[in-house]
Amino acid sequence: MQEQTRLAEARSNTVAWKQFGPYLTERQWGTVREDYSAHGDAWNYISHDMARAYAYRWGEEGLGGISDDKQLLCFALGLWNGQDTILKERLFGLTNPEGNHGEDVKEQYYYLDSTPTHSYMRMLYKYPQQAFPYIDVRDENARRTRQEPEYELLDTGIFAENRYFDVFIEYAKAGPQDLLIQITAQNRGPEAAPLTVLPQLWFRNTWTLGYDDHRPEIRRAAPDALEAEHRDLGRYQLYCDQPAELLFCENETSPTLFGKKRKKKNKAHRYYKDGINEYVVNSQATAVNPAGRGTKVAAHYQLTIEPGQSRTVRLRLSQPAHEAPFADFDQLFAQRKHEADEFYNCIQENLPSADARNVQRQAFAGMLWSKQFYYYDVSQWLDGDPARPAPPKERLTGRNHTWRHLHNADIISMPDKWEYPWYAAWDLAFHCLPLAMVDSTFAKHQLRLLCQDGYLHPNGQMPAYEWHFSDVNAPVHAWATWRVYQMDRKLHGQPDTEFLEAVFQKLVMTFTWWVNRKDRDERNIFEGGFLGMDNIGVFDRSAPLPTGGKIEQSDGTSWMAMFSLNLMRMALELARTTPVYQEMATKFFEHFLHIAEAMTRGAGGKFNLWDDEDQFYYDVLHAPDDSRTRLRIRSMVGLIPLFAVEVIDDELLATVPEFHARALALLQRRPRLAELVSRWQEPGHGARHLMGLMRRSRLRNVLTRMLDETEFLSDYGIRSLSRYHLDNPYQYHMGEADSVSVHYVAGEADSDMFGGNSNWRGPVWFPVNYLIIESLQRFHSYYGDGFTVEYPTGSGQQHTLAQVADALSARLARLFLKDENGRRPALGQSEIEQTDPHFRDYLLFHEYFHGDDGHGLGASHQTGWTGLVVRLLEKAV
């Protein structure tokens, strides 16, 4: 297949097929990188309203855009319906303070297709023909409370009578530096409507910082052609298939943004970033450069589209010059579409239906479109640039000031390029499994990236996310590395031990950081802070407790038990060819046993995390007077102990005799521990050995609660908080008058403990559900068909753990698939999205899902960890 050939050429660095891709973010405004305020007010320092006139420092944004992998040359689409007060050049949304549930994009757009080399890409943007309701959306959401639903663009009535354009943006690569661009606008409304289409090409501003004054240039080469020249990129041509008015300006901040008049003496600086907007919307002819040159340009197409009809604009961005750039355009586009179909037909051969194939392909598209050039040098950000005003001195002791080593300038998989246009460590780990199905090289690169010197802190901490790199994400990097290593070996027929070894060595540093920083009393009971579990408890676990003391975390400790087993398994694999790794495997085996003992019996005879009365794991509040109280909240933190499980067979043990001998010696010295936790000395199904935090009886008890439909089990997966707390909220009394509580909320949280968009109080989340499924599969590989549980609890029907894992996979997949009535649960009660032929087959992969009815919540385009659905659809019968 041609796409596989391109992937092989990119992998061997013989052809740079990935040099250009969808690397523009959807929101650069309102990010930490662009915030130069004294006290970290990122949401207000650069707003959506300012963005059209502000030249960014660290990256660029655009509508359906692309760039090179250093983001020097950028291309994106601008639109105008003749009614809006500004061009549609970027996606609109609410900031965290503005939204009643936090930040949220308020647009309708969909990623429909992409190959891993981006040889073919397609997305859809739905653009209203009436004035975009910016103020209405903002004000109505401000009026609504946390108990009310969000006010979405579809709720405004802006799409009534189908008065909108479907704008399809497509790219096809004739070569690595030869891109065909096709923009097709379809009028879905009942009347002819005007549409201004503005394909835009520009250079990221690198010349006004004081490091390098090289100013690239874009100039008119012909009435229908442009020439863009950059010292590092070389010379590119942008061809238009029909004559267009070419509008030039500079990608530099307009002085009007700060209340100043535009300069008139120096003509080279008269034409600022918002010049195209001013020319088209406000008819200011002097806002663009009549000389036909600048660092930003738009081809100006004024179209009138009849009802039900479409108009197409074609362009070609190419480094080699073409005498007839559109002669082979249609043939190449058709060929790349065919090659994309061929590529995915191979991947999807086992999917049960055409609908499942559509869901998976769009999920892959979202993953691949959500790559972003991420640039952030913390030292430069803190100190400021030579040619710009010095940042406020408060920044030197503010956000991220302890991360001066961090220098990122790479293509990174984003959770969501609007709501989360910055990577998060544990999100990224989950992304890599679906990405590995289509491009294991990129997945491996992502996992290695966060372990490199410009990312990993010298003390071993992995950066959490841009808002606060020192926050702590769950340590799932080792798990993802091992899984991607296995997938890559299966795909290519040979193991990439260099990749495994490189990541393993750095993760040993991260493990050590956890042990030194998050096991405060050196008892193998860990804290860790919120660990991504926003609002799941009664306290903010990342802040000092109002009671004093600390929380001994069931989830933090379980994650570390899982981390130990992951590193042990990686070391055993490396020991096949480098025997010295047997010593490291023994170290992590032993550390796992210490953690397991602490969780199960309590270190040194102290309070443990298992509750014999409820048969469940809980966090424990350790007070300053050394008293301990179990926080009896039935939540995901009590299910995470399931994840710490590993199964090893005799065949592997035969290849690591030193490890085997050391393990047996340790267990013989600690027979009580081995008997209680590891089950190591009792071979299971197929001569395998089990290591896990739960023995058979505890596993059964936890699963009985997890698989109860009145508690954790919903029709669409495992809830993050038991539904038991709907009628039985947990309350903790801090005194006679003060108390805090947790109760089940199926949808958006009614607590803003971690900000407006935080929610783990009931909804279904893909990442932890996926880990539950994998854990059940591993337990089954040990116990076999002889171990069954009632599923659902109370049904009287017994199932093996493998069957339960398959059933949970099917429940999660059903979120996106059409039911017997043709409705998709994830789309909720929106009739237009459920029934309209121009909506119903377009998918959004939300951040999380309602715990009772399954409709999508949170970030609507969080294709990252929700993209894990691509691995579950085979079970969707």
Residue, then its C-alpha position, 0 to 999 in steps of 0.5 A: m500500500q502506498e501509505q505504508t510505503r510513505l510511512a516506511e520512507a518517513r521512518s527511515n528519514t529518506v522522504a520527509w512525508k510528515q514535514f507538513g501536517p495539521y500542526l496549527t493549534e485551534r487556540q493560541w490565545g488564552t494560553v500560559r505561553e502567551d501570558y506575560s501578566a504579573h500574576g498568571d491571568a492567562w485567560n485575559y492577557i490575550s483574549h479571543d477579541m484581541a487575537r486577530a490583531y496580536a502577533y503571537r510569540w510561541g505559536e500560531e492558530g488557524l481554522g483547518g490549518i497546516s504548517d511545517d514541522k517548525q511552524l515557520l510557514c502556515f496556511a489556514l482558512g478565513l471566512w466571512n458571511g457578510q454579517d459578522t463584525i469580524l472574519k472567521e479566522r479562528l474558533f470561538g469559545l468561552t474562557n474558564p471564568e465565562g463558561n458555567h462549566g468552564e472553558d468550552v469551544k462554541e463551534q460546530y466542526y468535525y475531523l473526518d479523515s487523515t492518513p498518518t503521513h497526512s497525505y490526505m486530510r479532510m475536515l468540516y466546519k459549519y458556518p452560519q449565514q447569519a451573524f455569529p451569536y458571540i454575545d448571546v452565547r457568552d451572556e447566556n452561559a454567564r447567566r446559567t448556573r453550574q446546575e444548568p446545561e451549557y448553552e451551545l451554538l446549536d441552542t441559539g437557533i443559528f442553524a434554523e432552516n439550514r441557513y449555514f454553509d458546510v465548508f469542507i477543507e481537504y488536503a492531498k500531498a503530491g509530494p512531501q513539499d507539494l500540497l493540494i488544497q481544496i475548499t468546498a462550500q455547500n449552501r444548505g439553506p433555502e436561498a442564495a447566500p454570499l460567502t467570502v473565502l479567504p485562504q491565508l498564508w503567513f510566516r510565524n513572527t520570529w523577527t521582532l524578538g531580538y534574536d534574529d532579524h531575518r524577515p521572510e517575505i511573501r510576494r505576488a508572483a502573478p495575478d493568481a500566484l504567490e511566492a513565499e521565501h524563508r531563509d530556512l525553508g527555501r522558496y514556496q509557491l502558492y497557486c490559485d486555480q482562478p484569479a483572486e484579489l491578493l491582500f497583503c499585510e504583516n504578521e505583526t501586532s497592531p498598535t490599535l490593540f493597545g489604544k494607539k494609532r497606526k503608524k503612517k511614516n514607516k510604510a513597511h510597518r503600516y499593514y498589521k496582522d488585522g489588515i485583512n480583517e479591516y479591509v474585508v469587513n470594514s472596507q479599509a483599503t489602506a489596511v493592506n499593502p498595495a505593493g503586493r508583499g508582506t509576511k501574511v497574505a489572503a486570496h480574496y474570493q467573493l462567492t454567491i452560492e445558490p441553495g443546495q449548490s456548492r462552490t470549490v476553491r483550489l490551491r497548490l502550495s509547492q516548493p517545486a514550481h509548476e507550469a500547469p499546477f492544476a493539470d493533475f490536481d483532480q487525479l492526484f486528489a482522487q488517488r490520495k483518497h483511494e489510498a486512504d481508503e485502502f489503508y483503513n480497509c486493511i486496519q478495519e477488516n475485523l470491524p462488525s459494521a459500516d457504522a463501526r468503521n465510520v466511528q473508528r475512522q473519524a476517531f483516528a482522524g481526530m487523533l491525527w488532526s490533533k497533532q500540534f507544533y508545541y513551542y515553549d522555552v521556559s527560561q526565555w518566557l520567564d526572562g523575556d526577549p531582548a527586543r520586547p519589554a521585560p516581563p513583570k518581576e513577579r513571574l520569576t517566582g510564579r508559575n513554572h519558575t522551577w522548570r527553566h530546563l524545559h525547552n519544547a519545540d516538537i510535534i506533540s499529540m494534544p488532548d484537544k487543540w482548543e480546550y487543551p492546546w497543551y500536552a498532558a503527561w497522562d493524556l499523552a500516554f493513553h493517546c499512544l495506543p490508538l496512534a500505534m495502530v496506524d503509526s507506531t513510529f510516531a507513538k514511540h516518538q511521543l513516549r520518548l519525547l517526555c523522557q528527554d532532557g528538555y522535558l523531564h525535570p532533572n529531579g526525575q519529575m515528568p511535566a504534567y501540563e503547561w498550566h502547572f508543570s509541577d502538578v502530578n499526573a498518574p504514572v501511566h507512562a511505563w504502561a503505555t510504553w510497554r503496550v506500544y512496544q508490544m504493538d510495534r513488535k507485532l506490527h513490524g515483526q521485531p522488537d525495538t529494544e532500543f526504544l524500550e531501553a531508552v524510556f525505561q532508563k528515564l522512567v527509573m528516574t521518575f519512579t525514584w522521584w515518586v518514592n522520594r517526594k510522594d511517600r512522605d513517611e517512607r511507608n510505601i503509602f503514596e500521596g500524589g495530589f489530585l492525580g487527574m481525579d478532579n473533584i472525586g473526593v471531599f478535599d482538594r488533594s493538591a492543596p493543604l487540607p483544612t483539617g491539617g495532615k495528609i491523605e494516604q491515597s488508594d489511587g496514588t498507592s495503586w498507581m505506584a504498584m502498577f508502575s512497579l510492575n510495569l517497570m519490572r516487566m520492561a526490565l525482564e524483557l530487556a534482560r532477555t538480551t542484557p542479563v544485567y537487567q534481571e537485577m532491576a527487575t528484582k528491585f521493582f518486584e520487591h518494591f511492588l511487594h512492599i507497596a502491596e503489603a502496605m496497602t493490604r495490611g498497613a505498613g508497620g501495623k498501621f491503618n491500611l487502605w482496604d476496608d474489611e467491612d465494605q470490602f473496598y479500597y478507600d483513601v485514608l485521612h491521616a490527621p496531625d494527631d496521628s489518627r486515621t479516618r477512612l474516607r468511605i467514598r465509593s469512587m474510582v480510587g477504590l477500583i484503581p487497585l485492579f490495575a496493578v496486576e501482571v502475569i508471567d509465564d514459565e517460558l519467560l522465567a526460564t530466560v531470566p534464571e537470576f531473577h527467578a532465583r532472587a524472587l523465590a528467595l524473597l518469597q521464601r523469606r516472606p511467606r506470609l506476604a507471598e501467600l496473601v498478595s502475589r500468589w507467585q508460588e501457585p501456577g495458574h492457567g497455562a503455567r502462569h504466575l500472578m502478581g496483583l494487589m487483589r487475591r481471589s476473594r478481594l477481586r470478587n468482592v470489588l467486582t461485585r460492587m463494580l458490576d452492580e448497575t445500582e453502583f458503578l456499572s452504567d449502560y455505557g461503562i463504569r462510572s467514576l463515582s458509585r450511584y449509591h451516593l445519589d441517595n447516600p452522599y458521603q459527609y465528613h464533619m470537620g467540626e460542629a458546624d463545618s462539613v464537606s460532602v460528596h454525592y453522585v452527579a451523572g453529568e457536569a459536576d456541581s463543584d468547582m474544586f479544580g476549576g469550572n471544567s473539572n468532573w469526576r463525580g459520576p461520568v464515564w471516562f475512557p482512560v480508566n475504563y480502558l485500564i479496567i478492561e485490560s486488567l480483567q483480561r490479565f486476570h483472566s489469562y491467569y485464572g482462565d474460565g474457572f473463575t466467573v463472576e455475576y454480571p451484572t451483579g444480581s442477574g444470576q448470570q455467570h461470566t468469565l473475566a474475559q467475557v466481562a471485559d468484552a461486555l464492558s468494551a461493547r458498552l463503551a463502544r455503544l456510546f458512538l454507534k447507532d442503536e435500534n432507533g438510529r440514535r447515538p447515545a453520545l449525541g444526547q437529545s439533540e434532534i438535529e445531530q441525531t436525525d439531520p442527514h447533514f449531522r447524524d453521521y459526524l462524530l464528536f469524541h467528548e472528554y467524558f460521558h453522562g453516567d446515566d444516559g451516555h451523552g457527551l460532556g466536557a471538551s467536545h473534541q477530546t479525541g485523545w484518550t476517548g480515541l481509545v474507542v478504536r481498540l474496542l469496536e471489534k467487540a461492539v456487536 
